[in-house]
Structure formats: structure tokens, C-alpha cells
């Protein structure tokens, strides 16, 4: 669905949720192949199963159903006698086509910050020895889209300082691990003493059906083996499932959630697949099954909430998502390269498919959020920032998984998970010509140290 149609749905979402008569729509939606029977069943089970909850879920899922989803939906409304809503959407859509600027976000203008009195021709970034800079000769900073920067103007980017080793007192050096004191304190850190520590499910989707239009994810098997080995070493019982349809993915997740986790301390889910855009209330994005049908990250996470998985209440639940976050390619800023590998990737990377960039916050959000449990003891780590592609090398696997495995190997013995993920984000952000920025949604209540 294009951005104009998506914004139009969000603009009228409250009215649609309030007035939409969903019961008469199911046959029309199926006949136009807007949704599959399984998708319709999922929508009917949304929330409490009320008309309002079903309407809300239908509008959310509609955004993932392709470029013709809105006109097809309008025709469904007309066929079922919901002419007022159909006319509202059709008229607004036609008006938006005539005046695209009516619903397009305002163009950003660059803002130049610097010492007062500088003329436009004097704006420049000075690459000097910091010790020689004097007061009043500060270099300006530019905020705004790159294509709007003044000629020859490039911002400086400060790289975080690499942690230094300290003298251990015996002639050698050792890494500083100031978090050791938190490890043994149950008030500050989760207790991961069980053997095994917990269950880890890896879903690795490589080959997709022709009708989906999605390419095979060459190199993903390398990622899968890295994660299988890494979490085995972290004392998890690892199960790998390959090439699952959307329905099979949901079944595998529900099967894991229904297990008795009372004897373990943690649960991990790793998803390796193509990604797509999806509206959300808590967690953005969706991942594709091999049949080309999406499963929202929000649904994946909520499968393990207190109701669906009571034996994991109060225990950390970790989700690692290697999938695309959007179609934008991040060129980054022009900076001094600190290592040869920063300049050129090992081979031509591939992007893990279609977008899931986060849209503007919905005015229906308070009502929607109230129907969901507050997430706790959950961390969702994404391979890329919403709106941007996630790069995968066919020969060596994805940047994110390769870096995650390497950082865990070096630092998991002494650092908590949040610190490890900061290291991953920093390392991935300086790779390649195009850039990638991992991120996470952290609802953990304590620090988490893996059992090594």
C-alpha cells in the first residue's frame, strides 16, 4: 500500500472502527482475495472478538495487503451497502491524488547551527586538531536531508571511544567489567541458574513460493547455524524450523508458548526471514512466511504474554528479528574511515525485502492500547531501524547476525544484554557503503546476564 492510502486509512481510522459493519464484509474480502481464510479467522479472533476489535484489526491488516488494497476495500464497502464509508474514502482518495501535498508530510528544511555572524559562504566543517580550536571558531552543524545541505558542507561524526583495558596488577591487562556486582543481585539482574537455561526457537525462512514474489534468502543458513551454535553455548535447548508458512510459524510459536517453562529461566525466539511493513500498537513490523503471508512482530511477541504462556511470567523473553525494516537505503554521513573494512563490504549485500517503517501515531491509540496487556520482561531486537533495509551477504550471512554472534562470543561472559546490543548497534552502523542501524524495544525489568 502506498503512503497516501496508508495515511488516509489512519486519518479515518476512528470513524471506520466505530461504524464499520464487519460481519457482512467477510465474503466480499475473500472473493476479491484481499485476505485468505486463515487471515479472516485471525481478524475475527482479535481482542475480545467484538465488532469493534475486529474492525480495528481489519483496518490495521489492510495496510499490508498491497497497492490495490484500498480501492478493493472501497468496492467491498459498496457491495455490502456501506455507501457512506465508501464515499468518504473514495472522495478523499481522489482529492489526495489531485493534491498530494494535502496529506504528505511537510518537506524538511536544513537548519544550520553555528557561531553567530557566519555568512553562508563561510559555512564549512573544519577538520582540525581539536587542541588547536579556540573559542569563537566552532564548526557549524547541519540538521536536515542530505540533498538540501549547502554545497561542500558535510557534518563531522564523533565515533564512540573504544573501551580500554586496565592493568590487572599481574603484568597483564584485563577487560573492565563493572557490572559483575549486579550479576549476583536478584533485585538488579534476572537469575539464570537453570540447566538448561531455557528454550530457543529459530525460524529460518529461506525459500519462498513463486506467487509471493520474494527471492530466496541466500546466506540465511549461515545465520541460522551461527545462532544455533551461539545459544547452545549459552546453555539453551535449541530447536530450528525451516521454511514455514505464516500459519506454520504461528503454530510453532504457540507450541513453544504452551510448553511448561516452570523449570527454566528464559525463552528466546529468533526469526530469519523477509520483512514487511505493518501497523502496530506496541512493536512495529511483520515477517513473511514462505507463502508470502505476513505475521506481525506484535503477534509473535504477544503469543508469550502472561495469558498465552503463564509459566514464563516474570521471566525474560527475548526476540531477535533479522528482517527488512523498509526500502530506504541509508548512505550515512561522510566521515573519516577508521578501518579498511568500513570502506568496502566483502561482497554485494542483499536487502531482506519489503518495508515495515513506522507511521505516525494513530489518534485511535489510547482505545487500542487499553485492550492489550502491558508488556513486561520482553526485549525485541531488530536488525535495522524502522524504514530502512537490513543487509545480508550471500556468502557470509547478515551483518546483524554475524555481529551479534561475534559480540556475544567476546563479551557475553561479563556484560548484560543491553550493553551487548549497544556494541552490536555500534559495530553494524559503520559497516559497508550503505548503512544499517539495529535497535530494540526493551521492556525488561532488570539486567540480563547470559549463563556462560
C-alpha positions, 0 to 999 in steps of 0.5 A, spaced: 500 500 500 502 506 498 503 512 503 497 516 501 492 510 502 496 508 508 495 515 511 488 516 509 486 509 512 489 512 519 486 519 518 479 515 518 481 510 522 476 512 528 470 513 524 471 506 520 472 502 527 466 505 530 461 504 524 464 499 520 459 493 519 464 487 519 460 481 519 457 482 512 464 484 509 467 477 510 465 474 503 466 480 499 474 480 502 475 473 500 472 473 493 476 479 491 482 475 495 484 481 499 485 476 505 485 468 505 481 464 510 486 463 515 487 471 515 479 472 516 479 467 522 485 471 525 481 478 524 475 475 527 479 472 533 482 479 535 481 482 542 475 480 545 472 478 538 467 484 538 465 488 532 469 493 534 476 489 535 475 486 529 474 492 525 480 495 528 484 489 526 481 489 519 483 496 518 490 495 521 491 488 516 489 492 510 495 496 510 499 490 508 495 487 503 498 491 497 497 497 492 490 495 490 488 494 497 484 500 498 480 501 492 478 493 493 476 495 500 472 501 497 468 496 492 467 491 498 464 497 502 459 498 496 457 491 495 455 490 502 451 497 502 456 501 506 455 507 501 457 512 506 464 509 508 465 508 501 464 515 499 468 518 504 474 514 502 473 514 495 472 522 495 478 523 499 482 518 495 481 522 489 482 529 492 489 526 495 491 524 488 489 531 485 493 534 491 498 530 494 501 535 498 494 535 502 496 529 506 504 528 505 508 530 510 511 537 510 518 537 506 524 538 511 528 544 511 536 544 513 537 548 519 544 550 520 547 551 527 553 555 528 557 561 531 553 567 530 555 572 524 557 566 519 555 568 512 553 562 508 559 562 504 563 561 510 559 555 512 564 549 512 566 543 517 573 544 519 577 538 520 582 540 525 586 538 531 581 539 536 587 542 541 588 547 536 580 550 536 579 556 540 573 559 542 569 563 537 571 558 531 566 552 532 564 548 526 557 549 524 552 543 524 547 541 519 540 538 521 536 536 515 536 531 508 542 530 505 540 533 498 538 540 501 545 541 505 549 547 502 554 545 497 561 542 500 558 542 507 558 535 510 557 534 518 563 531 522 561 524 526 564 523 533 565 515 533 564 512 540 571 511 544 573 504 544 573 501 551 580 500 554 583 495 558 586 496 565 592 493 568 590 487 572 596 488 577 599 481 574 603 484 568 597 483 564 591 487 562 584 485 563 577 487 560 573 492 565 567 489 567 563 493 572 557 490 572 559 483 575 556 486 582 549 486 579 550 479 576 549 476 583 543 481 585 536 478 584 533 485 585 538 488 579 539 482 574 534 476 572 537 469 575 539 464 570 541 458 574 537 453 570 540 447 566 538 448 561 537 455 561 531 455 557 528 454 550 530 457 543 526 457 537 529 459 530 525 460 524 529 460 518 525 462 512 529 461 506 525 459 500 519 462 498 513 460 493 513 463 486 506 467 487 509 471 493 514 474 489 520 474 494 527 471 492 530 466 496 534 468 502 541 466 500 546 466 506 540 465 511 543 458 513 549 461 515 545 465 520 541 460 522 547 455 524 551 461 527 545 462 532 544 455 533 551 454 535 551 461 539 545 459 544 547 452 545 553 455 548 549 459 552 546 453 555 539 453 551 535 447 548 535 449 541 530 447 536 530 450 528 524 450 523 525 451 516 521 454 511 514 455 514 508 458 512 505 464 516 500 459 519 506 454 520 510 459 524 504 461 528 503 454 530 510 453 532 510 459 536 504 457 540 507 450 541 513 453 544 508 458 548 504 452 551 510 448 553 511 448 561 517 453 562 516 452 570 523 449 570 527 454 566 529 461 566 528 464 559 525 463 552 528 466 546 525 466 539 529 468 533 526 469 526 530 469 519 526 471 514 523 477 509 520 483 512 514 487 511 511 493 513 505 493 518 501 497 523 502 496 530 500 498 537 506 496 541 512 493 536 512 495 529 513 490 523 511 483 520 515 477 517 513 473 511 512 466 511 514 462 505 507 463 502 508 470 502 503 471 508 505 476 513 505 475 521 506 481 525 512 482 530 506 484 535 503 477 534 509 473 535 511 477 541 504 477 544 503 469 543 508 469 550 504 474 554 502 472 561 495 469 558 498 465 552 504 462 556 503 463 564 509 459 566 514 464 563 511 470 567 516 474 570 521 471 566 525 474 560 523 473 553 527 475 548 526 476 540 531 477 535 528 479 528 533 479 522 528 482 517 527 488 512 525 494 516 523 498 509 526 500 502 530 506 504 537 505 503 541 509 508 548 512 505 550 515 512 554 521 513 561 522 510 566 521 515 573 519 516 574 511 515 577 508 521 578 501 518 579 498 511 573 494 512 568 500 513 570 502 506 568 496 502 563 490 504 566 483 502 561 482 497 554 485 494 549 485 500 542 483 499 536 487 502 531 482 506 525 485 502 519 489 503 518 495 508 515 495 515 517 503 517 513 506 522 507 511 521 505 516 525 501 515 531 494 513 530 489 518 534 485 511 535 491 509 540 489 510 547 482 505 545 487 500 542 492 500 547 487 499 553 485 492 550 492 489 550 496 487 556 502 491 558 508 488 556 513 486 561 520 482 561 520 482 553 526 485 549 525 485 541 531 486 537 531 488 530 536 488 525 535 495 522 531 501 524 524 502 522 524 504 514 530 502 512 533 495 509 537 490 513 543 487 509 545 480 508 551 477 504 550 471 500 556 468 502 557 470 509 550 471 512 547 478 515 551 483 518 546 483 524 547 476 525 554 475 524 555 481 529 551 479 534 554 472 534 561 475 534 559 480 540 556 475 544 562 470 543 567 476 546 563 479 551 557 475 553 561 472 559 561 479 563 556 484 560 548 484 560 544 484 554 543 491 553 550 493 553 551 487 548 546 490 543 549 497 544 556 494 541 552 490 536 548 497 534 555 500 534 559 495 530 553 494 524 552 502 523 559 503 520 559 497 516 559 497 508 557 503 503 550 503 505 548 503 512 544 499 517 542 501 524 539 495 529 535 497 535 530 494 540 524 495 544 526 493 551 521 492 556 525 488 561 525 489 568 532 488 570 539 486 567 540 480 563 546 476 564 547 470 559 549 463 563 556 462 560 
